[in-house]
Structures are given as C-alpha cells and as structure tokens.
Amino acid sequence: MSKITRQQCIEMDLKDPLSSYRKHFSLPENTCYLNGNSLGVRPIAAKQRVQDVVEREWGEDLIRSWNTNDWIHLPRRLGDKISTIIGAQAGEVIVADSTSVNLFKLAAAAIKLNPGRRKIITEPGNFPTDLYILQGLKNFLGDQVELVVCPVDEIPDAIDEDTALVVLTHVHYKTGRMLDMSDMTSRAHNKGALILWDLSHSAGAVPVKLNDVNADLAIGCGYKYLNGGPGAPAFLYVAKRHQSTLEQPLSGWFGHSNAFAMLDDYQPAPGIERTLCGTTSVIGASVLEVGVDIMANADMAQIRKKSIAMADLFIELVESYCDGFGFTLASPKDAAIRGSQVSLIHPQGFAIMQALIARNIIGDYRAPDILRFGFTPLYLRYVDIWDCVDALANIMSEESWNSEEFKKLTRVT
C-alpha cells in the first residue's frame, strides 16, 4: 500500500469546499489544533463582539440593555439558532446554565413526566459529569429513583415498564462511537420510557435530527464544536409536546411566566422558557452566538463529509506511518458509527500526548490510556492531520516521549 504524502494532503485542502471558513477563526501560527472536541478555537469576530458588549452595552447603556439591546431574549434567540443545527423547531431549545445543571433539571423533570416509574438507565464509562449528576439525583430522591448502569449494547433489553428515563451520550467522549439515535429512541418509547440525549460531542460535529427521531429531551455544551469559548453557556432541548407539563426543580426567577410582576408564588412560563433558572450570562452567551452564527451558516452535509474524510485519513496515516509502535484504534473504523474524532490506545498515552503538545500538535489525553484527536472541519486542514501523524511517528521512533518532563501528570489532561 502506497503511503499518502504531505503534498497530496495540500492538494486535498485546495479542493476543500469549506476552506473559506478557516479565515473566521484565530489560529496560532505553526500549531496543529486537533482538540476542538474539547475546546473550540476562538472566532475572530468574538473579540469585537465581547468588546461591544462590555464597553457599549454594559459600559454605556448599563441596565437599559435588557431592553435596548434585547438581553432579555438572548437565551431564546440563541436557542432558536442552535435548533437549526440539531434538527429542532424554534421554541424547543434554550441557552442556559451548564450541561451538568441542565442534565439535573431535565432528568428530575423526566421522573415527574413519567409517573409511576422510578428507573433511570444509563451506561458505564459515560462522561463523568453525566454519571455524577445522575448519582446525585438518585441520592437526593432516595427510593423514588433507581439508577441502573449497564453496557450500552445491553440497554435495549434493560428497558422495561418501570423505566422512566434513558440517558445516553450520542457520541462517546472517549471512543467517538456514535449511537443510532433513531433506533435507541424508538426502543425507549416502545417501553413507555423517555430518552435524554447528551449532544456535547455531536452539536456542530455530526448531523442531528431531534425532531425526526422523536426525541424527548437533550442537553449540550457550547464550548466544543460551537466555539463559544471556555465555560460557554450550555443549551437544552425539550420537545414541544412535553413543555406544557414539564416541571423542572430549579424554579428560578427567569423561568417565571411574568418575572417582572414580582409575585411571591412561582408560575412557570408556558414554553421552553420554563427551563430557565437564573440570570443569563450575557457576555458568555453573546460570545457563543458568534460561534453559533458561523456554524449555522455552514452546510452540515459538507461538514460531515469532510469530517469522515479527515478521520479516515488519520486512521490510514497512523496505520501506514506508526505501525509497530503499539497503538490500538479505540474508535470505530466504520464512519457510520463514528463521530468527529479518533481515539488511540497506548499504555504511554499521556507522555506521548505531552510530547506532541510540546511540538504544537495539540490533542488531549483521557485516563487511563486514550489519546484523542478531534476533527473540526471548519478550520482544520488535511495537511494538519498529516503533520500530526508525522510528528507522532517521529516521537515514537526516537522515543522522545520517554522523558521525565512528559511523564509528569498535569492537573488538566
């Protein structure tokens, strides 16, 4: 098998229909960034937007901006934009809080939406916050909730008449395995259960059609493929058929039907706004809107096509140039069940990743032995992937990873 060359990758970039989007992002020179599945790159326009929010909207207009600059409708306006990315209707998505808080709100609400049932089913090895939040909900509600954790392939058989909710991540954060959302949703509904999807590694990365699959609930973050910046506000989705009866536990001021009537008793807003709790993070949400606008303008079919091509290229290059170095593919080779990332297993994964980062090839590591490489088609080039694998092969052949400086664990990996 002939090896793909760097020049061939450059030629692929010249033919890339998405290449014009790269100019919208601020990328450090001489850096190959394959970690957009953890933290997206800053849109260039974000700097001007945050400056305008801070200096004009906040600095000059002050509290009047809730009306004059429409801060009050920012969560809904931004949610409606995200809805176009994840296959939802206007009025089904809102920006609020964090993924952790939103998961708690919607999981608790689902228990009340499905009375007479007490079981929540999820998978082991899921993103830690998902498991922790569900454990916390179970501990808080005691015998009202039974938390069942079983391998994802066994979940369809585990769903029974006592199952209130199934909680699954669409694209697994470690392996990149992508579940069949339509099939899993149907299986849950066939038993009378609701389903909640975590879209943190899906939104902006792979096609998502929440309405088409008849999904009930979903959550997702804004700082990965949506490029909203570190700590960006998250979003949640509630199908319209559930909104009038959904009761979420954090019944805060902004979820009230008439917040500025200043009434003592809580009355939930009639639509998706009832899932709000506290005051919007205006600066954070405004920056997120810049990234969402870029993503919403792009063709998701082209994004997915390039994502698959990049991941396939990465796998082929690793097999060609890194054979014999002890790597095992952790992600599905079949693109139909793989998200927009590829993970490799290696017992020295942490040190190897640190050696790559020292060369400005940025991926990340997940314990105990996973090297993750994310593919973000709007700003990543095919030549970046070649350079990454070339550096990886060099690090392995020279054993430069076997240095104490690369073995010292950092607080954030």
VMD Tcl script that draws the C-alpha trace (Angstrom):
set ca {
  {0.00 0.00 0.00}
  {1.47 3.35 -1.06}
  {1.69 5.96 1.68}
  {-0.20 9.24 1.42}
  {2.18 12.17 1.11}
  {2.06 15.64 2.56}
  {1.72 17.12 -0.93}
  {-1.39 15.03 -1.53}
  {-2.91 16.49 1.63}
  {-2.10 20.01 0.47}
  {-3.90 19.26 -2.79}
  {-6.92 17.99 -0.84}
  {-7.02 21.31 1.02}
  {-7.01 23.24 -2.25}
  {-10.18 21.38 -3.31}
  {-11.93 21.71 0.08}
  {-15.32 23.48 -0.28}
  {-15.15 24.50 3.41}
  {-11.68 26.06 3.24}
  {-13.03 29.62 3.29}
  {-14.32 29.16 6.86}
  {-10.80 28.91 8.29}
  {-10.38 32.67 7.98}
  {-13.13 33.19 10.55}
  {-11.03 31.65 13.32}
  {-8.00 32.84 15.25}
  {-5.40 30.07 14.97}
  {-1.87 30.38 16.36}
  {0.81 30.05 13.71}
  {2.67 26.76 13.42}
  {0.05 24.97 15.53}
  {-1.96 21.89 14.55}
  {-5.07 22.01 16.70}
  {-6.92 18.71 16.97}
  {-8.68 19.42 20.25}
  {-11.79 21.23 19.10}
  {-13.79 18.33 20.54}
  {-12.71 19.62 23.95}
  {-12.38 23.39 23.42}
  {-13.14 25.07 20.13}
  {-10.98 27.77 18.57}
  {-11.86 31.43 19.10}
  {-13.81 33.02 16.26}
  {-12.08 36.21 15.18}
  {-15.33 38.18 15.49}
  {-15.69 37.14 19.15}
  {-13.14 39.75 20.24}
  {-15.08 42.62 18.69}
  {-18.39 41.23 19.95}
  {-17.27 40.95 23.56}
  {-15.72 44.40 23.38}
  {-19.03 45.80 22.18}
  {-20.98 44.03 24.91}
  {-18.58 45.16 27.63}
  {-17.91 48.72 26.50}
  {-21.17 49.81 24.86}
  {-23.98 47.55 26.03}
  {-22.77 47.19 29.62}
  {-20.46 50.22 29.92}
  {-22.74 52.84 28.35}
  {-26.26 51.50 28.19}
  {-25.97 49.78 31.56}
  {-29.15 48.14 32.84}
  {-31.15 49.62 29.96}
  {-29.55 46.93 27.77}
  {-32.04 44.36 28.99}
  {-34.48 46.20 26.73}
  {-32.46 48.32 24.30}
  {-30.01 45.54 23.42}
  {-32.55 42.75 23.98}
  {-30.56 40.89 26.63}
  {-33.83 39.52 27.95}
  {-34.44 37.42 24.84}
  {-30.83 36.29 24.35}
  {-31.36 32.73 25.72}
  {-34.32 32.10 23.41}
  {-32.84 33.85 20.38}
  {-29.63 31.85 20.65}
  {-31.56 28.67 21.37}
  {-33.56 29.12 18.17}
  {-30.31 29.40 16.22}
  {-28.94 26.23 17.81}
  {-32.20 24.46 16.99}
  {-31.33 24.70 13.29}
  {-28.06 22.86 13.98}
  {-29.62 19.98 15.94}
  {-32.81 19.42 13.99}
  {-35.31 21.02 16.36}
  {-38.07 23.59 15.98}
  {-37.92 27.18 17.10}
  {-39.06 27.30 20.72}
  {-37.63 23.89 21.64}
  {-34.07 24.93 22.53}
  {-32.81 27.49 25.01}
  {-29.37 28.54 26.24}
  {-28.95 28.26 29.99}
  {-26.61 27.25 32.79}
  {-24.14 24.37 32.24}
  {-24.59 20.87 30.85}
  {-24.43 19.49 34.39}
  {-27.18 21.77 35.70}
  {-29.32 21.16 32.62}
  {-28.96 17.41 32.99}
  {-30.12 17.61 36.59}
  {-33.09 19.79 35.65}
  {-34.26 17.58 32.80}
  {-33.61 14.22 34.46}
  {-35.58 15.31 37.52}
  {-38.33 16.67 35.28}
  {-38.48 13.38 33.36}
  {-39.23 11.46 36.56}
  {-42.30 13.63 37.08}
  {-43.25 13.46 33.40}
  {-43.41 9.67 33.64}
  {-45.29 8.99 36.90}
  {-45.35 5.51 38.36}
  {-41.87 4.73 37.04}
  {-38.65 5.08 39.01}
  {-35.82 3.66 36.90}
  {-33.16 5.72 35.11}
  {-30.91 3.73 32.78}
  {-27.51 4.86 31.54}
  {-24.16 3.35 30.55}
  {-20.85 2.93 32.43}
  {-17.86 4.87 31.14}
  {-20.08 7.77 30.14}
  {-18.73 11.28 30.60}
  {-18.18 11.60 34.37}
  {-20.47 14.57 34.97}
  {-23.39 12.66 33.44}
  {-22.89 9.76 35.81}
  {-22.17 12.00 38.79}
  {-25.30 14.11 38.24}
  {-27.50 11.03 37.94}
  {-25.92 9.55 41.07}
  {-26.58 12.84 42.85}
  {-30.20 12.88 41.71}
  {-30.67 9.31 42.94}
  {-29.07 10.13 46.28}
  {-31.23 13.22 46.62}
  {-34.52 11.48 45.80}
  {-33.69 8.22 47.55}
  {-36.12 5.36 46.88}
  {-38.02 7.43 44.32}
  {-35.25 6.67 41.82}
  {-33.38 3.51 40.89}
  {-30.25 4.13 38.81}
  {-29.34 1.25 36.50}
  {-25.94 1.32 34.79}
  {-25.29 -1.30 32.13}
  {-23.26 -1.63 28.91}
  {-24.82 0.36 26.11}
  {-25.44 -2.69 23.93}
  {-27.47 -4.22 26.76}
  {-29.62 -1.15 27.37}
  {-32.39 -2.01 24.87}
  {-33.08 -5.25 26.76}
  {-32.80 -3.49 30.13}
  {-35.60 -1.01 29.36}
  {-38.82 -2.21 30.98}
  {-42.19 -0.96 32.20}
  {-40.57 0.59 35.28}
  {-38.12 2.68 33.22}
  {-38.86 6.38 33.38}
  {-35.82 7.67 31.52}
  {-32.89 6.51 29.42}
  {-29.87 8.86 29.41}
  {-27.31 8.37 26.64}
  {-24.49 10.30 25.01}
  {-24.89 10.40 21.25}
  {-21.12 10.41 20.56}
  {-18.99 8.85 23.29}
  {-16.36 11.22 24.61}
  {-13.57 8.62 24.78}
  {-14.09 6.34 21.81}
  {-16.07 8.57 19.49}
  {-18.61 5.80 18.97}
  {-21.88 7.24 17.68}
  {-25.14 5.61 18.67}
  {-28.15 5.16 16.40}
  {-30.33 7.89 17.87}
  {-33.44 6.85 15.97}
  {-33.21 3.20 16.98}
  {-32.47 3.88 20.64}
  {-35.25 6.45 20.90}
  {-37.74 4.05 19.37}
  {-36.69 1.27 21.73}
  {-37.19 3.53 24.74}
  {-40.59 4.72 23.51}
  {-41.74 1.17 22.79}
  {-41.48 0.52 26.54}
  {-43.06 3.83 27.53}
  {-39.75 5.38 28.62}
  {-38.47 8.86 27.82}
  {-34.98 9.43 26.46}
  {-32.48 12.22 27.10}
  {-29.56 12.70 24.72}
  {-26.26 14.39 25.59}
  {-25.16 16.18 22.41}
  {-21.94 17.66 23.76}
  {-19.80 15.81 21.19}
  {-22.46 15.97 18.46}
  {-23.79 19.52 18.08}
  {-21.89 21.12 15.23}
  {-19.93 17.94 14.54}
  {-22.39 15.44 13.11}
  {-25.92 15.68 11.70}
  {-28.52 15.62 14.49}
  {-32.25 15.42 13.79}
  {-34.02 15.54 17.15}
  {-37.48 16.08 15.70}
  {-37.09 13.41 13.05}
  {-36.23 10.75 15.63}
  {-38.96 11.98 18.00}
  {-36.50 12.72 20.82}
  {-37.88 13.88 24.17}
  {-35.07 15.79 25.85}
  {-31.46 16.78 25.13}
  {-28.57 18.77 26.54}
  {-25.31 20.03 25.09}
  {-22.42 22.39 25.67}
  {-21.36 25.49 23.80}
  {-17.57 25.37 24.06}
  {-16.66 22.45 21.80}
  {-17.76 22.38 18.16}
  {-19.89 25.51 18.61}
  {-16.74 27.51 19.52}
  {-18.35 29.50 22.32}
  {-15.23 29.77 24.49}
  {-14.20 28.21 27.82}
  {-17.14 27.92 30.19}
  {-19.62 28.98 27.49}
  {-23.28 28.60 28.44}
  {-24.90 25.28 27.61}
  {-28.21 24.53 25.93}
  {-31.14 22.21 26.46}
  {-33.95 20.86 24.31}
  {-37.48 19.91 25.30}
  {-39.86 18.61 22.62}
  {-42.91 20.87 22.36}
  {-45.24 18.00 23.26}
  {-43.71 17.91 26.76}
  {-43.36 21.61 27.51}
  {-46.77 22.34 28.99}
  {-46.44 19.60 31.63}
  {-42.70 19.68 32.30}
  {-41.81 20.71 35.86}
  {-38.14 21.35 36.47}
  {-36.79 21.52 40.05}
  {-34.83 24.79 39.81}
  {-37.82 27.09 39.54}
  {-35.92 30.35 39.38}
  {-36.90 33.88 38.51}
  {-36.22 33.75 34.78}
  {-38.41 30.65 34.39}
  {-41.46 32.50 35.68}
  {-44.30 33.34 33.30}
  {-44.05 37.02 34.27}
  {-40.75 37.58 36.04}
  {-41.17 41.32 36.46}
  {-44.57 41.08 38.08}
  {-42.52 40.20 41.18}
  {-45.09 37.76 42.53}
  {-44.42 35.57 45.57}
  {-45.70 32.35 44.01}
  {-44.00 30.60 41.15}
  {-45.89 30.13 37.90}
  {-43.87 28.52 35.09}
  {-43.57 30.15 31.70}
  {-45.74 28.41 29.11}
  {-42.93 27.30 26.79}
  {-39.23 26.46 26.76}
  {-38.50 29.48 28.98}
  {-39.79 27.49 31.97}
  {-36.46 25.61 31.94}
  {-34.57 28.82 32.75}
  {-33.40 29.46 36.26}
  {-31.16 32.46 36.97}
  {-29.90 35.49 35.10}
  {-28.38 34.89 31.69}
  {-24.60 35.07 31.36}
  {-24.86 37.88 28.84}
  {-21.17 38.15 27.98}
  {-20.73 34.41 27.65}
  {-23.91 33.93 25.63}
  {-23.00 36.83 23.32}
  {-19.63 35.25 22.54}
  {-21.29 31.87 21.99}
  {-23.66 33.50 19.50}
  {-20.69 34.38 17.28}
  {-19.63 30.74 17.06}
  {-23.19 29.54 16.56}
  {-23.74 32.00 13.71}
  {-20.69 30.62 11.87}
  {-21.80 27.03 12.38}
  {-25.41 27.73 11.41}
  {-24.24 29.25 8.14}
  {-22.23 26.17 7.13}
  {-23.55 23.13 5.28}
  {-23.76 20.24 7.76}
  {-23.63 17.70 4.94}
  {-20.29 19.14 3.82}
  {-19.07 19.27 7.42}
  {-19.89 15.61 7.92}
  {-18.35 14.58 4.60}
  {-15.08 16.34 5.44}
  {-15.11 15.03 9.00}
  {-15.35 11.46 7.75}
  {-12.61 12.05 5.18}
  {-10.31 13.55 7.82}
  {-10.87 10.74 10.29}
  {-10.34 8.10 7.60}
  {-7.16 9.90 6.53}
  {-5.88 9.99 10.10}
  {-6.52 6.27 10.61}
  {-4.83 5.40 7.31}
  {-1.80 7.56 8.11}
  {-1.44 6.05 11.59}
  {-1.61 2.55 10.12}
  {0.98 3.50 7.46}
  {3.47 5.52 9.49}
  {3.01 4.30 13.08}
  {2.76 0.56 12.56}
  {4.65 -1.38 15.23}
  {4.60 1.37 17.85}
  {1.90 -0.25 19.99}
  {-1.14 1.85 19.11}
  {-4.62 0.33 19.11}
  {-7.60 2.02 17.48}
  {-10.24 2.78 20.14}
  {-12.74 4.36 17.74}
  {-14.94 2.54 15.25}
  {-13.36 2.22 11.83}
  {-16.84 2.37 10.33}
  {-17.58 6.06 9.77}
  {-21.32 5.43 10.06}
  {-20.95 4.80 13.80}
  {-18.11 7.25 14.50}
  {-18.37 10.87 15.48}
  {-15.88 13.59 14.56}
  {-12.91 12.25 16.49}
  {-10.49 9.33 16.53}
  {-9.03 7.88 19.71}
  {-5.95 5.71 20.03}
  {-4.98 3.48 22.93}
  {-1.40 3.31 24.16}
  {-0.04 2.47 27.64}
  {2.17 5.58 27.47}
  {-0.63 7.75 26.12}
  {-0.14 10.66 28.50}
  {3.58 11.07 27.82}
  {3.09 10.68 24.08}
  {0.44 13.39 24.04}
  {2.64 15.73 26.06}
  {5.46 15.18 23.57}
  {3.07 16.08 20.74}
  {1.87 19.18 22.54}
  {5.48 20.27 23.02}
  {5.67 20.35 19.21}
  {2.46 22.42 18.97}
  {0.45 19.38 17.87}
  {-2.49 19.67 20.25}
  {-4.82 16.79 21.02}
  {-5.65 15.53 24.50}
  {-5.45 12.54 26.81}
  {-8.15 10.72 28.76}
  {-7.24 8.30 31.51}
  {-6.18 5.60 31.62}
  {-4.68 5.26 28.12}
  {-6.62 7.24 25.49}
  {-5.13 9.77 23.07}
  {-7.95 11.82 21.49}
  {-7.81 13.68 18.20}
  {-10.79 15.82 17.23}
  {-11.67 16.85 13.69}
  {-13.24 20.28 13.25}
  {-13.85 20.72 9.52}
  {-14.43 24.47 9.53}
  {-10.85 25.29 10.47}
  {-8.80 22.09 10.36}
  {-6.83 21.22 7.23}
  {-5.86 17.85 5.79}
  {-2.22 18.90 5.94}
  {-2.61 19.41 9.70}
  {-3.54 15.76 10.02}
  {-0.50 14.68 8.02}
  {1.77 16.86 10.16}
  {0.24 15.40 13.31}
  {0.86 11.81 12.31}
  {4.33 12.66 11.00}
  {5.21 14.15 14.39}
  {3.67 11.15 16.16}
  {5.77 8.72 14.11}
  {8.88 10.78 14.83}
  {8.19 10.85 18.57}
  {7.71 7.10 18.64}
  {10.72 6.22 16.50}
  {13.03 8.47 18.53}
  {11.31 7.53 21.81}
  {11.37 11.20 22.71}
  {8.16 10.66 24.71}
  {10.28 8.67 27.21}
  {11.36 11.78 29.06}
  {10.56 12.74 32.62}
  {9.23 16.12 31.54}
  {6.49 14.38 29.57}
  {5.58 11.89 32.28}
  {4.77 14.43 34.98}
  {0.99 14.47 35.34}
  {-0.67 17.85 34.96}
  {-3.83 18.93 36.77}
  {-5.74 19.10 33.47}
  {-5.06 16.38 30.91}
}
mol new
graphics top color blue
foreach p $ca { graphics top sphere $p radius 0.5 }
foreach p [lrange $ca 0 end-1] q [lrange $ca 1 end] { graphics top cylinder $p $q radius 0.2 }
display resetview
